[in-house]
Amino acid sequence: MSRARTLVEVVARALAELPEEVSVSETPGQDSELIELFTAPGDLGRMIGRRGRTAAAFRTLASVAAEKEGCNVTVEFRDGSPNDGR
């Protein structure tokens, strides 16, 4: 588990109304890793924020954490659980 994934998960659980519904998956790729953040349907707006500012902050924090490990990350936000087939 990377620092970036851990950081995204901790911050997301702190922001969510339903922290037990927060799930984070990490998929390695050729050029960068993909971090997917799954939340309860009502919490997705909290993760994105007004004008996407919270989402931008998530991406910035994850990028800095990944840079310390020598890799790049992409953070994507998903509505629902990873088992929903999305």
Secondary structure, DSSP 8 states (H G I E B T S, - for coil): --HHHHHHHHHHHHH-SSGGG-EEEEEE-SS-EEEEEEE-GGGHHHHH-GGGHHHHHHHHHHHHHHHHTT--EEEEEEES-GGG--
